[in-house]
């Protein structure tokens, strides 16, 4: 089958190749890929940023988001059948959405939202799971709380804004002038145009900040939290809990605590908390999220669709910051660009 594989770590390490179709285990479903979403995580994995924690065997197929049609089921598969239209964020070490076929553990798969096309569904899994796991599982966002979501027009931000609003929070976000109308339509109550003002000078008393930018932006985010508030970052620095989540040796956990010591110390001095976040595959949560898409509480935001044979161009589009809003998708079906 045709696929895009990482044959070496680095910017030039991804290439098109012909590879064998994946083996289907007893608990797996084989999915004929219709479309795949592109995420910043694809670049990070391709570049080897997690190679000490996620020990992929080179070469491997890249791609963390997938939507398609089930063509084969393992003997132990319970709730999925051939012909089902599904979507998934396959678990770490079993990714591979940039291919004609992928075998996925049944626990990572859900029927796609009925209201979405396969192309739209491919834009959903990773960012929707991340938003759910941060806002619901980790922060336990409740009606009336104040949530700041950075980069509200981005793939994760556009999803998190909608979910936070659905949970009853007052939602602030950062965006540029061109994106203000979009983020307000998604449910943002307060929009700070980062090209004109500093969010840390105009916001205060927040229960939660979701940071996807890191660096100085993360440090400033600590200052807008109320006492006991929580800043969650998806770009780091990582902490020991991340190493534990991936089952890494305790020594790596100590290393990660060193990496995050500065920001954790800053948070403690302000009476707030910092946590790094790395999402996990979860088919049951995807089923809950599908219901929210089908009842209109959530909608995907897609910047552009590229044909499958232009996957490298699609990756470059994301890496070079040319995405205006939402996600970039690659499609097996011609004519979607």
C-alpha contacts under 8 A as a table, 3 or more apart, distances in Angstrom:
res1	aa1	res2	aa2	distance
1	X	18	X	5.37
1	X	19	X	5.43
1	X	20	X	5.98
1	X	21	X	5.90
1	X	99	X	7.27
1	X	100	X	6.09
1	X	101	X	7.40
2	X	16	X	7.14
2	X	17	X	5.87
2	X	18	X	4.71
2	X	19	X	6.42
2	X	99	X	5.87
2	X	100	X	5.98
3	X	16	X	5.76
3	X	17	X	5.51
3	X	18	X	6.24
3	X	19	X	6.78
3	X	61	X	6.59
3	X	98	X	5.70
3	X	99	X	4.01
3	X	100	X	6.50
4	X	14	X	6.44
4	X	15	X	5.32
4	X	16	X	4.39
4	X	17	X	6.00
4	X	61	X	5.77
4	X	62	X	6.43
4	X	98	X	5.61
4	X	99	X	6.42
4	X	311	X	7.76
5	X	14	X	5.48
5	X	15	X	5.58
5	X	16	X	6.32
5	X	17	X	6.67
5	X	59	X	6.17
5	X	60	X	5.22
5	X	61	X	4.23
5	X	62	X	5.83
5	X	98	X	7.99
6	X	9	X	6.87
6	X	13	X	5.38
6	X	14	X	4.50
6	X	15	X	6.68
6	X	46	X	6.25
6	X	58	X	6.77
6	X	59	X	5.34
6	X	60	X	5.41
6	X	61	X	6.21
6	X	62	X	6.53
7	X	13	X	5.66
7	X	14	X	6.44
7	X	15	X	7.52
7	X	58	X	5.64
7	X	59	X	4.33
7	X	60	X	6.87
8	X	13	X	4.73
8	X	14	X	7.47
8	X	46	X	7.95
8	X	58	X	6.82
8	X	59	X	7.08
9	X	12	X	7.84
9	X	13	X	5.38
9	X	46	X	5.62
9	X	47	X	4.88
9	X	48	X	5.25
10	X	13	X	5.09
10	X	46	X	6.17
10	X	47	X	4.20
10	X	48	X	6.78
11	X	14	X	7.42
11	X	43	X	7.91
11	X	46	X	7.16
11	X	47	X	6.03
12	X	15	X	7.92
13	X	46	X	6.84
13	X	47	X	7.70
14	X	46	X	7.08
14	X	312	X	7.65
15	X	312	X	7.63
21	X	101	X	6.59
21	X	102	X	7.67
22	X	30	X	7.94
22	X	101	X	7.20
22	X	102	X	6.23
22	X	103	X	5.93
23	X	103	X	6.87
24	X	27	X	7.97
24	X	28	X	5.66
24	X	29	X	6.67
24	X	30	X	6.36
24	X	72	X	7.95
24	X	73	X	7.58
24	X	74	X	6.42
24	X	103	X	5.83
25	X	28	X	5.07
25	X	29	X	7.90
25	X	74	X	5.78
26	X	73	X	7.76
26	X	74	X	4.11
26	X	75	X	4.90
26	X	76	X	5.13
26	X	77	X	6.94
27	X	73	X	7.75
27	X	74	X	5.31
27	X	75	X	6.82
27	X	76	X	5.07
27	X	77	X	5.21
27	X	105	X	5.85
27	X	106	X	5.92
28	X	73	X	6.17
28	X	74	X	5.24
28	X	76	X	7.97
28	X	77	X	6.69
28	X	103	X	6.07
28	X	104	X	5.26
28	X	105	X	4.40
28	X	106	X	5.27
29	X	70	X	6.49
29	X	71	X	7.59
29	X	72	X	5.77
29	X	73	X	4.46
29	X	74	X	6.09
29	X	77	X	7.45
29	X	80	X	7.88
29	X	103	X	5.56
29	X	104	X	5.48
29	X	105	X	6.47
29	X	106	X	6.13
30	X	70	X	5.71
30	X	71	X	5.65
30	X	72	X	5.00
30	X	73	X	6.28
30	X	101	X	6.82
30	X	102	X	5.77
30	X	103	X	4.38
30	X	104	X	6.51
31	X	68	X	5.86
31	X	69	X	5.31
31	X	70	X	4.39
31	X	71	X	5.74
31	X	72	X	7.31
31	X	101	X	5.54
31	X	102	X	5.37
31	X	103	X	6.20
31	X	104	X	7.53
32	X	68	X	5.44
32	X	69	X	5.27
32	X	70	X	6.29
32	X	71	X	6.45
32	X	100	X	5.92
32	X	101	X	4.58
32	X	102	X	6.77
33	X	36	X	7.35
33	X	66	X	6.69
33	X	67	X	6.00
33	X	68	X	4.41
33	X	69	X	6.72
33	X	97	X	7.13
33	X	99	X	6.84
33	X	100	X	5.29
33	X	101	X	5.44
33	X	102	X	7.04
33	X	332	X	7.21
34	X	66	X	7.75
34	X	67	X	5.85
34	X	68	X	4.55
34	X	69	X	7.27
34	X	100	X	7.87
34	X	118	X	6.47
34	X	119	X	7.03
34	X	331	X	6.08
34	X	332	X	5.24
34	X	333	X	6.88
35	X	66	X	6.04
35	X	67	X	5.48
35	X	68	X	6.65
35	X	118	X	6.54
35	X	119	X	5.31
35	X	122	X	5.68
35	X	329	X	6.79
35	X	330	X	5.57
35	X	331	X	4.26
35	X	332	X	5.82
35	X	333	X	7.90
36	X	63	X	7.09
36	X	64	X	7.82
36	X	65	X	5.32
36	X	66	X	4.41
36	X	67	X	6.25
36	X	97	X	5.80
36	X	98	X	6.50
36	X	119	X	7.52
36	X	122	X	5.04
36	X	123	X	7.12
36	X	329	X	5.69
36	X	330	X	5.31
36	X	331	X	6.54
37	X	63	X	7.43
37	X	64	X	7.25
37	X	65	X	4.94
37	X	66	X	6.42
37	X	122	X	5.18
37	X	123	X	4.88
37	X	124	X	7.73
37	X	327	X	6.95
37	X	328	X	6.07
37	X	329	X	4.43
37	X	330	X	6.29
38	X	42	X	6.78
38	X	63	X	6.94
38	X	64	X	7.41
38	X	65	X	7.01
38	X	123	X	7.75
38	X	314	X	7.78
38	X	315	X	6.96
38	X	318	X	7.72
38	X	327	X	6.90
38	X	328	X	5.63
38	X	329	X	5.95
38	X	330	X	7.51
39	X	42	X	5.50
39	X	43	X	7.47
39	X	64	X	7.41
39	X	318	X	7.82
39	X	327	X	7.55
39	X	328	X	7.89
40	X	43	X	5.42
40	X	44	X	6.53
40	X	318	X	7.43
40	X	319	X	7.45
41	X	44	X	4.91
41	X	45	X	6.08
41	X	64	X	7.85
42	X	45	X	5.28
42	X	46	X	6.02
42	X	62	X	6.77
42	X	63	X	6.24
42	X	64	X	6.93
43	X	46	X	5.03
43	X	47	X	6.03
43	X	315	X	7.72
43	X	319	X	7.49
44	X	47	X	5.18
44	X	48	X	6.32
44	X	49	X	5.38
44	X	50	X	7.28
45	X	48	X	5.08
45	X	49	X	5.91
45	X	50	X	6.23
45	X	51	X	7.46
46	X	49	X	7.78
46	X	62	X	7.51
48	X	51	X	4.94
49	X	52	X	8.00
50	X	53	X	5.34
50	X	54	X	5.59
51	X	54	X	5.09
51	X	55	X	5.50
51	X	56	X	7.20
52	X	55	X	6.36
53	X	243	X	7.45
53	X	246	X	6.92
53	X	248	X	6.30
54	X	92	X	7.24
54	X	93	X	6.76
54	X	246	X	7.83
55	X	93	X	7.28
56	X	60	X	7.07
56	X	93	X	5.95
57	X	60	X	6.50
60	X	96	X	7.46
61	X	95	X	6.94
61	X	96	X	4.52
61	X	97	X	7.31
61	X	98	X	6.53
61	X	99	X	7.19
62	X	95	X	6.30
62	X	96	X	4.73
62	X	97	X	6.34
62	X	98	X	5.74
63	X	66	X	7.61
63	X	95	X	5.92
63	X	96	X	4.80
63	X	97	X	4.19
63	X	98	X	5.04
64	X	89	X	5.50
64	X	90	X	6.30
64	X	95	X	5.57
64	X	96	X	6.60
64	X	97	X	5.92
64	X	126	X	7.15
65	X	87	X	7.78
65	X	88	X	6.16
65	X	89	X	4.87
65	X	90	X	7.22
65	X	97	X	6.03
65	X	122	X	5.92
65	X	123	X	7.03
65	X	124	X	7.56
65	X	125	X	6.05
65	X	126	X	6.26
66	X	87	X	5.67
66	X	88	X	5.52
66	X	89	X	6.47
66	X	97	X	5.29
66	X	121	X	7.93
66	X	122	X	5.05
66	X	125	X	7.73
67	X	85	X	7.46
67	X	86	X	5.67
67	X	87	X	4.17
67	X	88	X	6.50
67	X	112	X	7.56
67	X	118	X	5.65
67	X	119	X	7.15
67	X	121	X	6.08
67	X	122	X	4.81
68	X	85	X	5.71
68	X	86	X	5.61
68	X	87	X	6.50
68	X	118	X	6.41
69	X	82	X	7.64
69	X	83	X	5.76
69	X	84	X	5.58
69	X	85	X	4.58
69	X	86	X	6.09
70	X	73	X	7.44
70	X	81	X	6.82
70	X	82	X	4.95
70	X	83	X	5.22
70	X	84	X	5.37
70	X	85	X	6.55
70	X	86	X	7.15
71	X	82	X	5.01
71	X	83	X	6.25
72	X	81	X	7.61
72	X	82	X	5.70
73	X	77	X	6.22
73	X	80	X	7.44
73	X	81	X	6.58
73	X	82	X	6.77
74	X	77	X	5.45
77	X	80	X	6.65
77	X	106	X	6.53
80	X	84	X	6.77
80	X	106	X	7.82
81	X	84	X	5.86
84	X	111	X	6.87
85	X	111	X	5.87
85	X	112	X	6.04
85	X	118	X	7.63
86	X	109	X	6.67
86	X	110	X	5.52
86	X	111	X	4.20
86	X	112	X	4.55
87	X	109	X	6.09
87	X	110	X	5.75
87	X	111	X	6.23
87	X	112	X	5.10
87	X	118	X	7.97
87	X	121	X	6.43
87	X	122	X	6.59
87	X	125	X	6.97
88	X	108	X	6.04
88	X	109	X	4.87
88	X	110	X	6.46
88	X	122	X	7.99
88	X	125	X	5.72
88	X	281	X	7.87
88	X	283	X	7.04
88	X	286	X	7.59
89	X	95	X	7.76
89	X	108	X	6.66
89	X	109	X	7.53
89	X	125	X	5.41
89	X	126	X	5.70
89	X	281	X	5.68
89	X	282	X	7.73
90	X	94	X	6.08
90	X	95	X	5.25
90	X	96	X	7.83
90	X	104	X	6.09
90	X	105	X	7.40
90	X	108	X	5.86
90	X	109	X	7.65
90	X	281	X	5.99
91	X	94	X	5.53
91	X	95	X	6.26
91	X	105	X	8.00
91	X	108	X	6.85
91	X	280	X	6.77
91	X	281	X	5.00
92	X	95	X	6.01
92	X	280	X	7.88
92	X	281	X	7.80
94	X	104	X	7.26
96	X	99	X	6.49
96	X	102	X	6.21
97	X	100	X	8.00
97	X	101	X	7.70
97	X	102	X	6.48
98	X	308	X	7.87
98	X	311	X	7.87
99	X	102	X	6.85
100	X	332	X	7.81
104	X	108	X	6.88
104	X	109	X	7.17
105	X	108	X	5.62
105	X	109	X	7.04
106	X	109	X	5.33
106	X	283	X	7.68
107	X	282	X	6.66
107	X	283	X	5.28
107	X	284	X	7.41
108	X	281	X	5.60
108	X	282	X	5.03
108	X	283	X	4.13
108	X	284	X	7.69
109	X	282	X	7.52
109	X	283	X	4.66
109	X	284	X	7.98
109	X	286	X	7.57
110	X	283	X	5.29
110	X	284	X	7.14
110	X	286	X	5.94
110	X	287	X	5.66
111	X	287	X	6.98
111	X	290	X	7.93
112	X	116	X	7.43
112	X	118	X	7.63
112	X	121	X	6.41
112	X	287	X	7.85
112	X	290	X	6.43
113	X	116	X	5.54
113	X	121	X	7.09
113	X	290	X	4.54
113	X	291	X	6.82
113	X	293	X	6.35
113	X	294	X	5.93
114	X	117	X	7.69
114	X	290	X	7.85
114	X	294	X	6.42
115	X	293	X	7.15
115	X	294	X	5.35
116	X	119	X	7.84
116	X	120	X	5.64
116	X	121	X	5.81
116	X	293	X	7.87
116	X	294	X	7.83
117	X	120	X	5.11
117	X	121	X	6.05
118	X	121	X	4.94
118	X	122	X	6.20
119	X	122	X	5.33
119	X	123	X	7.15
119	X	329	X	7.17
119	X	331	X	6.68
120	X	123	X	5.55
120	X	124	X	7.23
120	X	300	X	6.54
120	X	302	X	7.48
121	X	124	X	5.39
121	X	125	X	7.51
121	X	300	X	7.78
122	X	125	X	6.89
122	X	329	X	6.95
123	X	126	X	7.97
123	X	127	X	7.96
123	X	300	X	6.70
123	X	301	X	7.78
123	X	302	X	7.07
123	X	327	X	5.99
123	X	328	X	7.28
123	X	329	X	6.35
124	X	127	X	5.94
124	X	128	X	5.62
124	X	300	X	6.51
125	X	128	X	5.29
125	X	129	X	5.88
125	X	286	X	6.96
126	X	129	X	5.30
126	X	130	X	6.07
126	X	279	X	7.57
127	X	130	X	5.01
127	X	131	X	6.05
127	X	155	X	6.48
127	X	156	X	4.84
127	X	159	X	6.69
128	X	131	X	5.13
128	X	132	X	6.12
128	X	156	X	7.32
128	X	159	X	6.21
128	X	160	X	7.52
128	X	286	X	7.90
128	X	289	X	7.25
129	X	132	X	5.09
129	X	133	X	5.96
129	X	279	X	6.87
129	X	280	X	7.61
129	X	281	X	7.60
129	X	282	X	7.49
129	X	285	X	7.02
129	X	286	X	6.94
130	X	133	X	5.20
130	X	134	X	6.07
130	X	156	X	7.48
130	X	278	X	7.70
130	X	279	X	5.24
130	X	280	X	7.82
131	X	134	X	5.31
131	X	135	X	5.90
131	X	136	X	7.95
131	X	156	X	6.87
131	X	159	X	6.68
131	X	160	X	5.01
131	X	163	X	7.20
132	X	135	X	5.34
132	X	136	X	5.31
132	X	137	X	6.79
132	X	160	X	7.79
132	X	163	X	7.49
132	X	285	X	7.96
133	X	136	X	5.60
133	X	137	X	4.74
133	X	138	X	6.11
133	X	279	X	7.04
134	X	137	X	5.90
134	X	138	X	5.00
134	X	139	X	5.97
134	X	232	X	7.64
134	X	277	X	7.64
135	X	138	X	6.13
135	X	139	X	5.09
135	X	140	X	5.92
135	X	141	X	5.61
135	X	160	X	7.82
135	X	163	X	7.91
135	X	164	X	6.94
136	X	139	X	5.94
136	X	140	X	4.63
136	X	141	X	5.96
137	X	140	X	5.84
139	X	208	X	7.30
139	X	230	X	7.58
141	X	145	X	6.76
141	X	164	X	7.43
141	X	167	X	6.71
141	X	169	X	7.08
142	X	145	X	5.87
142	X	167	X	6.21
142	X	168	X	6.32
142	X	169	X	6.43
143	X	167	X	6.07
143	X	168	X	3.95
143	X	169	X	5.02
143	X	170	X	7.99
144	X	168	X	6.09
144	X	169	X	5.10
144	X	170	X	6.30
145	X	168	X	7.58
145	X	169	X	4.91
145	X	170	X	6.13
145	X	206	X	7.55
145	X	207	X	6.21
146	X	169	X	5.64
146	X	170	X	4.82
146	X	171	X	6.14
146	X	172	X	7.69
146	X	205	X	7.53
146	X	206	X	4.94
146	X	207	X	5.37
146	X	208	X	6.74
147	X	164	X	7.37
147	X	169	X	6.45
147	X	170	X	6.18
147	X	171	X	5.09
147	X	172	X	6.22
147	X	206	X	5.90
147	X	207	X	5.98
147	X	208	X	4.88
147	X	209	X	5.88
147	X	210	X	7.81
148	X	171	X	5.97
148	X	172	X	4.69
148	X	173	X	5.52
148	X	206	X	6.95
148	X	208	X	6.25
148	X	209	X	4.68
148	X	210	X	6.30
149	X	152	X	6.13
149	X	157	X	6.25
149	X	160	X	7.13
149	X	161	X	6.66
149	X	171	X	7.33
149	X	172	X	6.27
149	X	173	X	4.84
149	X	174	X	7.03
149	X	209	X	5.88
149	X	210	X	4.87
149	X	211	X	6.65
150	X	157	X	6.46
150	X	173	X	5.31
150	X	174	X	5.07
150	X	175	X	7.59
150	X	209	X	7.67
150	X	210	X	6.24
150	X	211	X	5.60
150	X	212	X	6.44
150	X	213	X	7.61
151	X	154	X	5.54
151	X	157	X	5.48
151	X	158	X	7.87
151	X	173	X	6.64
151	X	174	X	5.29
151	X	175	X	5.58
151	X	212	X	7.21
152	X	156	X	7.65
152	X	157	X	4.05
152	X	158	X	4.96
152	X	160	X	7.76
152	X	161	X	6.47
152	X	173	X	5.44
152	X	174	X	6.00
152	X	175	X	6.04
152	X	183	X	6.09
153	X	157	X	5.80
153	X	158	X	4.96
153	X	175	X	6.57
153	X	179	X	6.34
153	X	182	X	7.10
153	X	183	X	6.00
153	X	324	X	7.81
153	X	325	X	5.00
153	X	326	X	6.03
154	X	157	X	4.94
154	X	158	X	5.52
154	X	324	X	7.91
154	X	325	X	5.23
154	X	326	X	4.67
154	X	327	X	7.20
155	X	158	X	5.64
155	X	159	X	6.65
155	X	301	X	7.23
155	X	325	X	7.00
155	X	326	X	4.09
155	X	327	X	5.02
156	X	159	X	5.34
156	X	160	X	6.04
156	X	326	X	7.65
157	X	160	X	5.04
157	X	161	X	5.96
158	X	161	X	5.41
158	X	162	X	6.61
158	X	183	X	6.97
158	X	186	X	6.98
158	X	301	X	7.09
158	X	326	X	6.48
159	X	162	X	5.35
159	X	163	X	6.30
159	X	298	X	7.25
159	X	299	X	7.71
159	X	300	X	7.30
160	X	163	X	5.05
160	X	164	X	5.88
161	X	164	X	5.29
161	X	165	X	6.19
161	X	171	X	6.70
161	X	173	X	7.70
161	X	183	X	7.72
161	X	186	X	6.53
161	X	187	X	6.27
161	X	188	X	6.27
162	X	165	X	5.22
162	X	166	X	6.20
162	X	186	X	5.48
162	X	187	X	5.71
162	X	188	X	7.82
162	X	297	X	7.20
162	X	298	X	6.02
163	X	166	X	4.91
163	X	167	X	6.21
163	X	297	X	7.64
163	X	298	X	6.96
164	X	167	X	5.04
164	X	168	X	6.54
164	X	169	X	5.60
164	X	170	X	7.77
164	X	171	X	6.74
165	X	168	X	5.16
165	X	169	X	5.35
165	X	170	X	6.74
165	X	171	X	6.42
165	X	187	X	5.85
165	X	188	X	7.40
166	X	169	X	7.52
166	X	297	X	6.65
170	X	188	X	7.78
170	X	189	X	6.38
171	X	187	X	7.32
171	X	188	X	5.11
171	X	189	X	5.31
171	X	190	X	6.44
172	X	188	X	5.70
172	X	189	X	5.82
172	X	190	X	4.43
172	X	191	X	5.77
172	X	192	X	7.54
173	X	183	X	7.85
173	X	188	X	6.50
173	X	190	X	6.37
173	X	191	X	5.14
173	X	192	X	6.24
174	X	191	X	5.79
174	X	192	X	4.83
174	X	193	X	5.94
174	X	194	X	6.08
174	X	199	X	7.39
175	X	179	X	5.93
175	X	180	X	6.27
175	X	183	X	7.77
175	X	191	X	6.79
175	X	192	X	6.34
175	X	193	X	5.23
175	X	194	X	6.04
176	X	179	X	5.46
176	X	180	X	6.49
176	X	193	X	5.00
176	X	194	X	5.88
176	X	195	X	6.07
177	X	180	X	5.52
177	X	193	X	5.99
177	X	195	X	7.46
178	X	181	X	7.32
179	X	182	X	5.32
179	X	183	X	6.33
179	X	325	X	7.59
180	X	183	X	5.38
180	X	184	X	6.18
180	X	191	X	6.72
180	X	193	X	7.63
181	X	184	X	5.30
181	X	185	X	6.25
182	X	185	X	5.10
182	X	186	X	6.41
183	X	186	X	4.97
183	X	187	X	6.54
183	X	188	X	5.72
183	X	191	X	7.72
184	X	187	X	5.20
184	X	188	X	4.69
184	X	189	X	6.69
184	X	190	X	7.98
184	X	191	X	7.48
185	X	188	X	7.24
188	X	191	X	6.62
192	X	197	X	6.93
192	X	198	X	7.77
192	X	199	X	6.12
193	X	196	X	5.56
193	X	197	X	6.17
194	X	197	X	5.35
194	X	198	X	6.17
194	X	199	X	7.03
197	X	201	X	7.86
198	X	201	X	5.53
198	X	202	X	7.00
199	X	202	X	5.38
199	X	203	X	5.92
200	X	203	X	5.65
200	X	204	X	7.45
200	X	220	X	6.00
200	X	221	X	6.78
200	X	223	X	6.77
200	X	224	X	6.01
203	X	206	X	7.80
203	X	224	X	5.87
204	X	223	X	7.53
204	X	224	X	4.30
204	X	225	X	6.18
204	X	226	X	7.02
205	X	224	X	5.92
205	X	225	X	5.15
205	X	226	X	4.26
205	X	227	X	7.98
206	X	209	X	7.19
206	X	224	X	5.99
206	X	225	X	4.43
206	X	226	X	5.36
206	X	229	X	6.76
207	X	225	X	5.91
207	X	226	X	6.08
207	X	228	X	7.76
207	X	229	X	4.67
207	X	230	X	6.33
208	X	225	X	6.78
208	X	229	X	5.82
208	X	230	X	4.93
208	X	231	X	5.76
208	X	232	X	7.60
209	X	221	X	6.65
209	X	222	X	7.98
209	X	225	X	7.42
209	X	230	X	6.46
209	X	231	X	4.71
209	X	232	X	6.20
210	X	231	X	6.14
210	X	232	X	5.11
210	X	233	X	5.99
210	X	234	X	7.92
211	X	214	X	6.50
211	X	217	X	7.76
211	X	218	X	6.27
211	X	221	X	7.72
211	X	231	X	7.12
211	X	232	X	6.01
211	X	233	X	4.53
211	X	234	X	6.48
211	X	235	X	7.68
212	X	233	X	5.85
212	X	234	X	5.44
212	X	235	X	5.82
213	X	217	X	6.35
213	X	218	X	6.98
213	X	233	X	7.89
213	X	235	X	6.60
214	X	217	X	5.58
214	X	218	X	4.79
214	X	219	X	7.83
214	X	233	X	6.94
214	X	235	X	5.91
214	X	236	X	6.44
214	X	237	X	7.89
215	X	218	X	5.43
215	X	219	X	6.56
216	X	219	X	4.98
216	X	220	X	6.12
217	X	220	X	5.22
217	X	221	X	6.13
218	X	221	X	4.92
218	X	222	X	6.72
218	X	231	X	7.95
218	X	233	X	7.49
219	X	222	X	5.57
219	X	223	X	7.41
219	X	263	X	7.00
219	X	266	X	7.76
220	X	223	X	5.47
220	X	224	X	7.29
221	X	224	X	5.60
221	X	225	X	7.12
221	X	231	X	7.09
222	X	225	X	5.67
222	X	231	X	6.48
222	X	266	X	7.93
222	X	267	X	6.25
222	X	270	X	7.49
222	X	272	X	7.02
223	X	270	X	7.28
225	X	228	X	7.73
225	X	229	X	5.20
225	X	230	X	7.05
225	X	231	X	7.79
225	X	272	X	6.89
226	X	229	X	5.23
226	X	272	X	7.25
227	X	270	X	7.39
227	X	271	X	5.28
227	X	272	X	5.52
228	X	271	X	5.89
228	X	272	X	4.57
228	X	273	X	6.52
229	X	271	X	7.94
229	X	272	X	5.04
229	X	273	X	6.16
230	X	272	X	6.07
230	X	273	X	4.76
230	X	274	X	5.88
230	X	275	X	7.54
231	X	272	X	7.86
231	X	273	X	6.15
231	X	274	X	4.90
231	X	275	X	6.38
232	X	274	X	6.01
232	X	275	X	4.97
232	X	276	X	5.71
232	X	277	X	6.45
233	X	236	X	5.75
233	X	237	X	7.87
233	X	274	X	7.90
233	X	275	X	6.56
233	X	276	X	5.08
233	X	277	X	5.94
234	X	276	X	6.07
234	X	277	X	5.05
234	X	278	X	6.33
235	X	238	X	7.87
235	X	276	X	7.53
235	X	277	X	7.91
236	X	260	X	7.80
236	X	276	X	5.74
236	X	277	X	7.82
237	X	256	X	7.77
237	X	259	X	6.18
237	X	260	X	5.18
237	X	276	X	6.66
238	X	242	X	6.35
238	X	256	X	5.65
238	X	257	X	7.39
238	X	259	X	6.80
238	X	260	X	6.05
238	X	275	X	7.97
238	X	276	X	5.31
238	X	277	X	7.80
239	X	242	X	5.61
239	X	243	X	7.11
239	X	253	X	6.90
239	X	256	X	4.73
239	X	257	X	4.87
239	X	258	X	7.98
239	X	259	X	7.19
239	X	260	X	5.75
239	X	275	X	7.19
239	X	276	X	6.12
240	X	243	X	5.21
240	X	244	X	6.32
240	X	252	X	7.58
240	X	253	X	4.13
240	X	254	X	6.31
240	X	255	X	7.77
240	X	256	X	5.41
240	X	257	X	5.32
241	X	244	X	4.99
241	X	245	X	6.10
241	X	253	X	7.22
241	X	276	X	7.91
242	X	245	X	5.02
242	X	246	X	6.46
242	X	253	X	7.63
242	X	276	X	7.01
242	X	277	X	7.15
242	X	278	X	7.00
243	X	246	X	5.30
243	X	247	X	6.19
243	X	248	X	5.08
243	X	249	X	7.44
243	X	250	X	7.64
243	X	252	X	6.50
243	X	253	X	5.17
243	X	256	X	7.48
244	X	247	X	4.94
244	X	248	X	5.87
244	X	249	X	7.83
244	X	250	X	7.59
244	X	253	X	6.87
245	X	248	X	7.69
248	X	252	X	6.51
248	X	253	X	7.30
249	X	252	X	5.61
249	X	253	X	6.87
250	X	253	X	4.93
250	X	254	X	6.48
251	X	254	X	5.11
251	X	255	X	6.39
252	X	255	X	4.88
252	X	256	X	6.16
253	X	256	X	5.11
253	X	257	X	6.23
254	X	257	X	5.07
254	X	258	X	6.40
255	X	258	X	5.11
255	X	259	X	6.40
256	X	259	X	4.87
256	X	260	X	6.26
257	X	260	X	5.18
257	X	261	X	5.78
258	X	261	X	5.03
259	X	262	X	7.47
260	X	263	X	5.66
260	X	264	X	6.12
261	X	264	X	5.14
261	X	265	X	5.92
262	X	265	X	5.16
262	X	266	X	6.27
263	X	266	X	5.01
263	X	267	X	6.13
263	X	274	X	7.26
264	X	267	X	5.00
264	X	268	X	6.13
264	X	273	X	7.13
264	X	274	X	5.87
265	X	268	X	5.12
265	X	269	X	6.25
266	X	269	X	5.22
266	X	270	X	6.51
267	X	270	X	5.23
267	X	271	X	6.25
267	X	272	X	5.04
267	X	273	X	5.42
267	X	274	X	6.24
268	X	271	X	4.96
268	X	272	X	5.72
268	X	273	X	6.52
269	X	272	X	7.65
282	X	285	X	5.55
282	X	286	X	6.49
283	X	286	X	4.94
283	X	287	X	6.42
284	X	287	X	5.19
284	X	288	X	6.64
285	X	288	X	5.04
285	X	289	X	6.16
286	X	289	X	4.94
286	X	290	X	6.00
287	X	290	X	5.02
287	X	291	X	6.65
288	X	291	X	5.42
288	X	292	X	6.84
289	X	292	X	5.05
289	X	293	X	6.43
290	X	293	X	5.13
290	X	294	X	6.15
291	X	294	X	5.00
291	X	295	X	6.13
292	X	295	X	5.27
292	X	296	X	6.25
292	X	297	X	5.14
292	X	298	X	5.72
293	X	296	X	5.25
293	X	297	X	5.85
293	X	298	X	4.66
293	X	299	X	5.82
294	X	297	X	7.67
294	X	298	X	7.91
295	X	298	X	7.83
296	X	299	X	6.77
300	X	326	X	7.58
301	X	325	X	6.94
301	X	326	X	4.62
301	X	327	X	6.31
302	X	305	X	7.66
302	X	325	X	6.94
302	X	326	X	4.96
302	X	327	X	4.73
302	X	328	X	6.07
302	X	329	X	7.38
303	X	323	X	6.18
303	X	324	X	6.25
303	X	325	X	5.38
303	X	326	X	5.38
303	X	327	X	5.41
303	X	328	X	5.53
304	X	323	X	7.94
304	X	327	X	7.25
304	X	328	X	5.17
304	X	329	X	6.47
304	X	337	X	6.77
305	X	328	X	5.87
305	X	329	X	4.72
305	X	330	X	5.50
305	X	331	X	6.75
305	X	336	X	6.02
305	X	337	X	4.85
306	X	310	X	6.23
306	X	311	X	6.96
306	X	314	X	6.22
306	X	328	X	7.70
306	X	329	X	6.27
306	X	330	X	4.71
306	X	331	X	6.22
306	X	336	X	6.91
306	X	337	X	5.09
307	X	310	X	5.54
307	X	311	X	7.04
307	X	330	X	5.43
307	X	331	X	4.99
307	X	332	X	6.21
307	X	333	X	7.11
307	X	334	X	6.18
307	X	335	X	7.52
307	X	336	X	6.99
307	X	337	X	6.57
308	X	311	X	5.41
308	X	330	X	5.35
308	X	331	X	5.33
308	X	332	X	5.33
309	X	312	X	7.98
310	X	313	X	5.24
310	X	314	X	6.32
310	X	330	X	7.93
311	X	314	X	4.91
311	X	315	X	6.18
311	X	330	X	6.52
312	X	315	X	5.08
312	X	316	X	6.28
313	X	316	X	5.04
313	X	317	X	6.17
314	X	317	X	5.00
314	X	318	X	6.54
314	X	328	X	7.10
314	X	329	X	7.81
314	X	330	X	7.27
315	X	318	X	5.32
315	X	319	X	6.16
316	X	319	X	4.93
316	X	320	X	5.85
317	X	320	X	5.51
317	X	321	X	6.59
317	X	322	X	5.45
317	X	323	X	6.68
318	X	321	X	5.39
318	X	322	X	6.08
318	X	323	X	5.87
318	X	328	X	7.23
319	X	322	X	7.68
323	X	326	X	7.29
323	X	327	X	7.52
323	X	328	X	7.42
331	X	334	X	7.18
331	X	336	X	7.12
333	X	336	X	6.95
334	X	337	X	7.95
